[in-house]
Amino acid sequence: MRGIVFGLILVLGLTLSILSLRPGGLRRQLRMAARRLRIVLVLGGIYFVGSLIIRLVFPNGPASDYGPPALATVLAVIFVYAGRDPVMPPDTSQPAR
């Protein structure tokens, strides 16, 4: 039990240290993580409903075999595109040369 608690504390500490080193600081990185979690939840719901529809409409055949993996692949590509970090505005604190 102590090992599990120690491992969770270690993972939390490593996560916070890695996120705080990235550009934009810890607050921005946690906002990006929350944004990606919302995207994953929406895409997971779409997968669940799409898989259910595929299984109900096509109970047998290649569509029921290859439909859910194809849907998962399409949703993974959508996540890679939608989960990117937004473009950071240029740093205006430095005067232009």
C-alpha positions as CSV (number, residue, x, y, z in Angstrom):
1,M,0.0,0.0,0.0
2,R,2.8,2.4,0.8
3,G,4.4,1.7,-2.6
4,I,1.2,2.6,-4.4
5,V,0.9,5.9,-2.5
6,F,4.6,6.7,-3.1
7,G,4.2,5.9,-6.8
8,L,1.2,8.2,-7.1
9,I,3.1,11.0,-5.3
10,L,6.1,10.5,-7.6
11,V,4.0,10.5,-10.8
12,L,2.3,13.7,-9.6
13,G,5.6,15.4,-8.8
14,L,7.1,14.4,-12.2
15,T,4.1,15.6,-14.0
16,L,4.1,19.0,-12.3
17,S,7.8,19.5,-12.9
18,I,7.6,18.6,-16.5
19,L,4.6,20.8,-17.2
20,S,6.1,23.7,-15.4
21,L,9.3,23.5,-17.6
22,R,7.3,23.9,-20.8
23,P,6.8,27.3,-22.4
24,G,3.9,29.2,-21.0
25,G,4.1,28.0,-17.4
26,L,2.1,25.5,-15.4
27,R,-1.2,27.3,-15.6
28,R,-1.2,27.3,-19.4
29,Q,-0.1,23.6,-19.6
30,L,-2.9,22.6,-17.2
31,R,-5.4,24.5,-19.3
32,M,-4.1,22.6,-22.4
33,A,-4.4,19.3,-20.6
34,A,-8.0,20.1,-19.5
35,R,-8.8,21.1,-23.1
36,R,-7.4,17.8,-24.5
37,L,-9.4,15.9,-21.8
38,R,-12.6,17.5,-23.0
39,I,-11.7,16.7,-26.6
40,V,-11.1,13.0,-25.6
41,L,-14.4,12.8,-23.8
42,V,-16.3,14.2,-26.8
43,L,-14.5,11.9,-29.2
44,G,-15.0,8.9,-26.9
45,G,-18.7,9.6,-26.8
46,I,-18.8,9.8,-30.6
47,Y,-16.9,6.5,-30.8
48,F,-19.4,4.9,-28.4
49,V,-22.4,6.0,-30.3
50,G,-20.8,5.3,-33.7
51,S,-19.8,1.8,-32.6
52,L,-23.3,1.1,-31.3
53,I,-24.9,2.2,-34.6
54,I,-22.5,0.1,-36.6
55,R,-23.2,-3.0,-34.4
56,L,-27.0,-2.4,-34.7
57,V,-27.2,-1.7,-38.4
58,F,-24.6,-4.2,-39.5
59,P,-24.7,-7.1,-37.0
60,N,-22.7,-9.4,-39.4
61,G,-20.2,-8.9,-42.1
62,P,-17.1,-6.9,-42.8
63,A,-18.7,-3.6,-41.7
64,S,-19.2,-4.9,-38.2
65,D,-15.6,-6.2,-38.2
66,Y,-13.8,-3.3,-39.7
67,G,-16.1,-0.4,-38.9
68,P,-15.2,0.3,-35.2
69,P,-11.4,0.2,-35.9
70,A,-11.9,2.5,-38.9
71,L,-14.0,4.9,-36.8
72,A,-11.3,4.8,-34.1
73,T,-8.6,5.6,-36.7
74,V,-10.6,8.6,-38.0
75,L,-11.3,9.9,-34.5
76,A,-7.6,9.5,-33.6
77,V,-6.6,11.7,-36.6
78,I,-9.2,14.2,-35.5
79,F,-7.7,14.3,-32.0
80,V,-4.2,14.8,-33.3
81,Y,-5.4,17.8,-35.4
82,A,-7.8,19.3,-32.7
83,G,-5.5,18.6,-29.8
84,R,-2.6,20.7,-31.0
85,D,-1.4,23.7,-28.9
86,P,-2.7,27.0,-30.2
87,V,-0.2,29.4,-31.7
88,M,1.4,31.5,-29.0
89,P,1.3,35.3,-29.7
90,P,4.7,36.9,-30.2
91,D,6.5,38.2,-27.1
92,T,5.8,41.9,-27.0
93,S,7.8,42.6,-23.9
94,Q,11.0,42.9,-25.9
95,P,11.4,45.9,-28.2
96,A,11.8,45.2,-31.9
97,R,15.3,45.7,-33.3
